[in-house]
Amino acid sequence: MILAVLSVVLILTVGGCACVVWTARGGPRWTHGAARATLAAGHVTTTLLRSRRSAARGGSDTDGGSD
C-alpha cells in the first residue's frame, strides 16, 4: 500500500516538474495551472521544512548567516 502511495507521489512530482518546464517553453494553457500548483506545493514544503528546522534549533529563526 505504501509503495502505491509513494509511486503516485513520484509520478505527480515528475509530471509537475515537466509542466513547469513545458510552461517555461510556452506550452498549452492547461500546463500553466499545473505549473503554478507544483511551484506552490514546493514553496509550502520549503516553508514547512524551514519552520521545522528552526523549531528544532530552539525557535530562533535568525542564525547570523545568510541564505
N, CA, C and O of each residue as an XYZ file, in Angstrom:
268
protein
N       0.820     -1.194      0.000
C       0.000      0.000      0.000
C       0.867      1.264      0.000
O       0.615      2.198     -0.761
N       1.898      1.282      0.867
C       2.757      2.452      0.941
C       3.523      2.637     -0.364
O       3.805      3.763     -0.775
N       3.856      1.521     -1.013
C       4.558      1.602     -2.299
C       3.675      2.258     -3.354
O       4.168      3.025     -4.181
N       2.396      1.970     -3.336
C       1.469      2.583     -4.281
C       1.357      4.084     -4.041
O       1.338      4.864     -4.993
N       1.282      4.490     -2.788
C       1.181      5.918     -2.453
C       2.456      6.655     -2.878
O       2.389      7.733     -3.469
N       3.603      6.072     -2.573
C       4.864      6.698     -2.968
C       5.018      6.762     -4.484
O       5.576      7.725     -5.010
N       4.532      5.753     -5.183
C       4.587      5.762     -6.649
C       3.732      6.886     -7.219
O       4.141      7.565     -8.161
N       2.554      7.083     -6.652
C       1.676      8.159     -7.114
C       2.314      9.516     -6.837
O       2.267     10.406     -7.686
N       2.902      9.681     -5.671
C       3.562     10.948     -5.336
C       4.719     11.199     -6.302
O       4.898     12.327     -6.762
N       5.498     10.181     -6.614
C       6.603     10.328     -7.551
C       6.111     10.710     -8.937
O       6.684     11.591     -9.578
N       5.061     10.062     -9.404
C       4.510     10.367    -10.728
C       3.991     11.805    -10.775
O       4.223     12.514    -11.754
N       3.290     12.241     -9.722
C       2.787     13.612     -9.681
C       3.925     14.627     -9.640
O       3.837     15.686    -10.261
N       4.989     14.307     -8.914
C       6.131     15.212     -8.830
C       6.830     15.346    -10.180
O       7.130     16.456    -10.618
N       7.083     14.240    -10.825
C       7.739     14.275    -12.139
C       6.842     14.975    -13.160
O       7.323     15.769    -13.969
N       5.553     14.683    -13.125
C       4.624     15.352    -14.032
C       4.555     16.851    -13.785
O       4.485     17.636    -14.730
N       4.575     17.245    -12.530
C       4.557     18.672    -12.194
C       5.804     19.379    -12.677
O       5.729     20.486    -13.210
N       6.949     18.745    -12.496
C       8.207     19.340    -12.980
C       8.198     19.453    -14.502
O       8.678     20.440    -15.059
N       7.655     18.452    -15.162
C       7.547     18.509    -16.628
C       6.646     19.666    -17.053
O       6.939     20.345    -18.038
N       5.568     19.897    -16.333
C       4.675     21.013    -16.653
C       5.361     22.358    -16.444
O       5.140     23.292    -17.215
N       6.187     22.465    -15.412
C       6.912     23.716    -15.171
C       7.848     24.001    -16.351
O       7.906     25.128    -16.843
N       8.569     22.988    -16.796
C       9.488     23.167    -17.929
C       8.708     23.470    -19.202
O       9.089     24.353    -19.970
N       7.624     22.744    -19.426
C       6.817     22.932    -20.632
C       6.204     24.330    -20.661
O       6.131     24.956    -21.718
N       5.762     24.821    -19.499
C       5.197     26.163    -19.412
C       6.254     27.220    -19.718
O       5.974     28.210    -20.393
N       7.466     27.003    -19.219
C       8.545     27.955    -19.472
C       8.866     28.037    -20.968
O       9.352     29.062    -21.445
N       8.594     26.967    -21.697
C       8.849     26.950    -23.131
C       7.610     27.345    -23.942
O       7.610     27.241    -25.168
N       6.565     27.795    -23.259
C       5.369     28.269    -23.953
C       4.382     27.172    -24.277
O       3.811     27.153    -25.367
N       4.175     26.269    -23.358
C       3.268     25.146    -23.570
C       1.805     25.563    -23.579
O       1.485     26.748    -23.488
N       0.923     24.580    -23.690
C      -0.517     24.871    -23.704
C      -0.986     25.496    -22.386
O      -0.295     25.440    -21.370
N      -2.167     26.086    -22.435
C      -2.685     26.837    -21.291
C      -2.858     25.975    -20.041
O      -2.633     26.456    -18.931
N      -3.257     24.701    -20.201
C      -3.511     23.870    -19.022
C      -2.230     23.598    -18.236
O      -2.289     23.324    -17.037
N      -1.083     23.670    -18.893
C       0.159     23.430    -18.165
C       0.483     24.566    -17.207
O       1.206     24.362    -16.233
N      -0.040     25.760    -17.468
C       0.220     26.902    -16.585
C      -0.379     26.656    -15.198
O       0.252     26.968    -14.188
N      -1.576     26.106    -15.145
C      -2.203     25.796    -13.857
C      -1.458     24.701    -13.109
O      -1.253     24.792    -11.899
N      -1.057     23.669    -13.835
C      -0.303     22.581    -13.207
C       1.052     23.079    -12.710
O       1.519     22.663    -11.649
N       1.680     23.968    -13.472
C       2.972     24.524    -13.062
C       2.815     25.390    -11.819
O       3.649     25.331    -10.915
N       1.751     26.194    -11.763
C       1.504     27.021    -10.586
C       1.283     26.158     -9.352
O       1.804     26.453     -8.276
N       0.508     25.090     -9.512
C       0.244     24.194     -8.381
C       1.531     23.519     -7.911
O       1.750     23.366     -6.709
N       2.377     23.116     -8.851
C       3.643     22.474     -8.491
C       4.557     23.441     -7.753
O       5.150     23.085     -6.734
N       4.672     24.662     -8.263
C       5.527     25.653     -7.614
C       4.988     26.030     -6.234
O       5.763     26.237     -5.300
N       3.665     26.119     -6.103
C       3.069     26.433     -4.799
C       3.327     25.305     -3.798
O       3.637     25.566     -2.636
N       3.201     24.060     -4.242
C       3.466     22.923     -3.356
C       4.928     22.921     -2.917
O       5.229     22.619     -1.763
N       5.825     23.252     -3.821
C       7.241     23.337     -3.467
C       7.512     24.437     -2.467
O       8.319     24.271     -1.552
N       6.835     25.566     -2.640
C       7.004     26.687     -1.710
C       6.484     26.323     -0.320
O       7.127     26.621      0.687
N       5.333     25.687     -0.272
C       4.759     25.272      1.021
C       5.678     24.268      1.703
O       5.921     24.364      2.906
N       6.190     23.304      0.942
C       7.092     22.301      1.508
C       8.353     22.950      2.068
O       8.797     22.609      3.165
N       8.925     23.881      1.318
C      10.130     24.572      1.774
C       9.856     25.360      3.047
O      10.661     25.336      3.979
N       8.733     26.053      3.093
C       8.376     26.834      4.272
C       8.194     25.933      5.494
O       8.669     26.254      6.583
N       7.511     24.815      5.312
C       7.295     23.898      6.434
C       8.612     23.306      6.929
O       8.813     23.174      8.136
N       9.502     22.950      6.018
C      10.780     22.378      6.425
C      11.639     23.405      7.155
O      12.333     23.066      8.114
N      11.598     24.653      6.708
C      12.376     25.700      7.386
C      11.843     25.947      8.788
O      12.624     26.104      9.727
N      10.526     25.985      8.942
C       9.965     26.231     10.267
C      10.246     25.053     11.195
O      10.453     25.240     12.394
N      10.253     23.866     10.654
C      10.552     22.681     11.456
C      12.010     22.704     11.910
O      12.321     22.359     13.050
N      12.903     23.117     11.001
C      14.324     23.196     11.342
C      14.583     24.257     12.408
O      15.377     24.051     13.327
N      13.900     25.398     12.272
C      14.129     26.462     13.251
C      13.578     26.062     14.617
O      14.150     26.438     15.640
N      12.493     25.317     14.654
C      11.941     24.852     15.923
C      12.890     23.844     16.568
O      13.015     23.813     17.792
N      13.551     23.031     15.771
C      14.492     22.044     16.297
C      15.749     22.719     16.846
O      16.410     22.179     17.733
N      16.077     23.901     16.317
C      17.259     24.627     16.783
C      16.991     25.404     18.051
O      17.923     25.919     18.667
N      15.759     25.497     18.447
C      15.449     26.228     19.666
C      14.538     27.404     19.433
O      14.366     28.236     20.324
N      13.946     27.497     18.256
C      12.982     28.545     17.977
C      13.547     29.804     17.415
O      12.780     30.676     17.005
N      14.848     29.957     17.368
C      15.446     31.158     16.822
C      15.496     31.056     15.305
O      16.080     30.118     14.762
N      14.890     32.011     14.625
C      14.857     31.991     13.168
C      16.070     32.695     12.566
O      16.348     32.538     11.377
N      16.791     33.465     13.372
C      17.979     34.152     12.866
C      19.211     33.455     13.409
O      19.381     33.310     14.619
N      20.063     33.028     12.498
C      21.261     32.320     12.925
C      22.535     33.103     12.605
O      23.641     32.592     12.787
N      22.384     34.333     12.132
C      23.546     35.148     11.841
C      24.104     34.922     10.454
O      24.959     35.690     10.012
N      23.655     33.899      9.753
C      24.134     33.616      8.404
C      23.167     34.118      7.366
O      22.106     34.650      7.694
N      23.529     33.952      6.127
C      22.643     34.370      5.045
C      22.254     33.161      4.226
O      23.032     32.218      4.080
N      21.032     33.196      3.686
C      20.520     32.100      2.850
C      20.839     32.300      1.409
O      20.479     31.469      0.576
